Amino acid sequence: RNRSYRGYDKSCVVTMAQLRRIAEVCTKVPSGRNQQVLRFKLVTRDTGADRMQGLYKLGGALPELHLPFPGTEPEAFIIICSVKEPDRWVNMDIGIAAQSMLLKAVELGLGGICIGAFNPTAVTEAFSLTCQPQLVLAIGKPAEQIELTTVHEGDDLKYYRGNGIHYVPKIALDDLIL
């Protein structure tokens, strides 16, 4: 059920308590070399989510759609920062933390997306961050339908939309196994 959602139901307000529960999983997940260098800025509708608008892009494979659609913008974010310069261990921690937090969001009846296409300087300034943002998670109640399609190695992996459904190609298991 954990998919990358680009549209959210604004009638569902994500609370700071929910974001704290999502971030809390990072107190228990693995960390490369046990460095524990990640820090999190939690942002809700009430604490400045509007400052994020215009600082990120969604749906890079579908630029003609200008996602998110008006009225479906996310209004809760977790900005993942690192207190040390990124290296392979920090990058590993970011992946573990992001996936773990998104799984917790699903457990809470929410969804999200990892946003790598954002302006780190502008995000740092907008939220007075003391360490460099590495990834942004948007969190909310999904307002779109996503379906996975099976493809084979070498096939086109670009996601697409049709009839109101967001299709995501995934390589078949037999093609993944070496």
N, C-alpha and C positions, 0 to 999 in steps of 0.2 A: 504493500500500500504506500510505501515511501516513494514518491515521484517528485520531479521538479515542476512545481506549479508556478505559473506566470500571471495568474489572475486570482484575486481573493474577494471573498464576500465581506464587504465593509460593515454589514450589520453585526458581524461577530467581532467584538473588541477583545484583542489579546491583552491580557493584564501583565503587570510587572511580576506578579506572583507566578504566572505561567512561564514567563521568560526565565525567572529564577529557577524554577523546577527543570526547565530545559537545560540551562547552563550547569545545573548541579551535577548532571551526569559526568561532567568533566573532572569532578573531584574523585572519580573512581576508575576512569579509563586509563589504558596504558599511555605512557609517554616515553618517546625515544630517549634512552640514557637517563630516564626519570628526571629530565630537566624541568618539566612543568613551567614552560616559558610563556604559555598562552594566557592572555587576559581578555575579558569580554566587556564590551559596552552594550548594555541592554537599553533598547529604545522602543517606546510605545507611542501610541497616538498622543498621550498626555505629556510625554517627555521629549517631544521634538522630532517625531517621525517625518513630519512635513519637511524638515531640513534635508532629508535624504532624497526627496524627489528632485530629479534632474542630475543627481550625482552618480547614477548607475544606469546600465542598459540591460534589458532582458530580450531574449529571443533573437540572438545574433544570426541564427540560420533563417529567420523569417523577418528581415528588416522592413519589408513592405507592410507588415502588420502593425508596426509601432507599438509593440507590447511594453507594458501591460495596457489593455484597453482602458480608456477613461472610465473611472468609477470602479476599477478593480485593482488599483494600486495597493501594494502591501502597506500596512500601517504599523508593523512591528518588525524590528530588526535586532540581530545580534551581530555586532561588529567584532570580528576575531582579530586580535592584535598579538604581536609578539614582543617581548621585552628584550629579545636578542635578534641579531640579523638572521634572516632565513638561511637555512642550510638543509641538507637532506633530512635531518632529525626534526627540525622545526616543521618542514613541509609534511613529514609523516604525521606529526602531532596534529597539524591543521586538518588533515584528511580524517584522522580518527575522531577528533573532536566534532567536526562538522557532521559527519555521518551519524555519530552517536546522538548528537543534539536533534538532528532531523528525525531520527527514529523515536526519540522521546516526544517530539512534537506530534507525530502520528499517534502515539499512545494516548496523548491528551486530546485527540480528535482534531488536530490541526495538521498543517502541511507546511512546506517551505521550499526554498531553492537556495543553492549556493550561488552567490554572485561574485564573479571574478572581474567582471567588466564594470569597474567603478573608479572614481577619481580619488586616489588615496590622499592627496594633498588637501583637496576640498573636504573630504570626510574628516580628516584630522582637525582641520580648522573649525568645521561646523560643530564638532563635539568636544573641542579642546582636549584631544587625546594626547597622552604623554608617551605613547608608543605607537609604532607604525601599524596601521590596519593592513591585514593580509587577505582577508576574505570577509564577505558580508553574507549573512543568512537573512532572508526575508521569511517571516513567519506569519501565518494567518489561516483562516478557514478556506480551503480551496474552493474556487468557483469555476472549475473547468473539469472536463472529463479527459482522462489520459488512458491510452491503450498501447500496450507493447505489441510489436510485430516481430516475428522471427525472420532473420536474414542470415546469409552465409558470408563467410570471410570474403572480402573483396566487393561485396555489395555496398550500395550507397547507405551511409549511416546518418544522413541528414534527417532530422525530425521534420514533420510536416503536419498540416491541418486539413481536415475535410469534414463536412457535415457537422461542424461544431466539436469535433473530436481532435485532440492532439495525439498524433501517432509517433511512437518512439521505436525505431528499429533497434533490436538487440541481437547480437551474434549468437547462433545456436550453440548449445553446449558442446557438441561433438567438434565444432570448429575451434572452440576455445582450448580444448585439451590437446596438449602436445604429445 
